[in-house]
Amino acid sequence: MSHFSTKSIHGGDHLKITPDVITPIHISTTYSYSNNPDELIPGSLTDPNTFVYSRENHPNAAQIEAIVESITGYPCIVYNSGLSAFNGLINYVNPKVLAIGQAYHGCHGIADIWKRNFGLKKISIDDEFTDLGSGDLVHLETPINPYGTYADISKYAEKAHSKGAILSVDATFAPPPLLNPFEFGADIVLHSATKFFGGHSDLLAGLLLVKNNEIKKKLLLDRLVLGTNIGNLESALLVRSLRTFELRVARQSKTAEIIVKFLNENKSKFPNLDKIYHGSLQTDEFIQKQMPNGHTPVFGIEMINEHTAKSFPSKLKLFHHATSLGGAESLIEWRAMSDNHISKKFLRVSIGLEDPKDLLIDLIGGLENNDDEKNSLVEEINKLSI
Ligand SMILES: Cc1ncc(COP(=O)(O)O)c(C=O)c1O
């Protein structure tokens, strides 16, 4: 079994304990001990390979980890949200100094709790790293939320490793097969699986990928006591999602690229549109190597003022005005709602699985006020060979 889509469907088959084609949802929170007194081993409550109590492990979570390990080739630990995964990461590394840049505001929020409680020193990922030492953490997000632009992982890996620090990469916006951060020097990879892994806006989950099973074992022990294992029902939904993972990501990535290209090429026709942010518009040399299988399905637009930005989502019919990303349905968010550090002129767009031409026509309808110009753009879109 060697290819992505096959693994995403069959990577957990060996763990099935019933002949059902689709693994049933095991809702039990507790599992019977063996009737054989010789098998009652003290301390085995913390062995994540035995099913004892579902805060520790359960068949549906184990199946997710097996599938993701099969797809990525790295040991995986699944959590009940992306932020739980970040919490697991920071508790495991236990840094005295954290270098972090533009990153999900919730990760900053956890770092701020550590600052308050344990005196963690937060520095910018673009600082000189004079304060950074062995065992500290550099946390890089690429693609960068909310812009969908890219940072050079190799550059930060070199910088972190030269100080003996660990590099974690939050690759939520570029799930497999778009990006493999380990190839460029990451030590730990994080995904909010709520987004593309889940892909249907109906579950919360997080993943850490690590380099060996020793680290996984430590993270599992921490997860047990932090109470951050994924729920049984969500696990079954996530296994469902993984069955279409490659198809969804490839389609969303391609559609985003088409839309960004069209908007960028016709930007002068949209007087309310000031800037477009997306990795496909970046010209840095590292990008071709780092993103060989397509671009992130998330991009950003900046309007000429706060009012146009705030009112733009209400002009669209196919984009929900909502936070989050990675689902089958396209979303747009006036980002200041979630993160008040972001410009009030900025909107984040997550491309879903709708037809690219329909999405483009919807966006043009909201951006262009002149009917003649709008009609000629729609004609052009309908002629696109995609
Ligand atoms: C880049 C990134 N990392 C982490 C998270 C946190 O994930 P979750 O919402 O699953 O806790 C998010 C959520 O939006 C995110 O966008």
The ligand as a Gaussian input file, in Angstrom:
#p B3LYP/6-31G(d) Opt

LIG

0 1
 C       -3.196000      27.913000      12.190000
 C       -4.070000      27.424000      13.306000
 N       -3.514000      26.725000      14.306000
 C       -4.260000      26.275000      15.345000
 C       -5.614000      26.519000      15.413000
 C       -6.409000      26.016000      16.579000
 O       -7.173000      24.919000      16.193000
 P       -8.557000      24.506000      16.894000
 O       -9.557000      25.553000      16.547000
 O       -8.831000      23.168000      16.297000
 O       -8.271000      24.441000      18.354000
 C       -6.231000      27.238000      14.386000
 C       -7.680000      27.527000      14.436000
 O       -8.200000      28.270000      13.655000
 C       -5.441000      27.703000      13.305000
 O       -5.984000      28.418000      12.297000

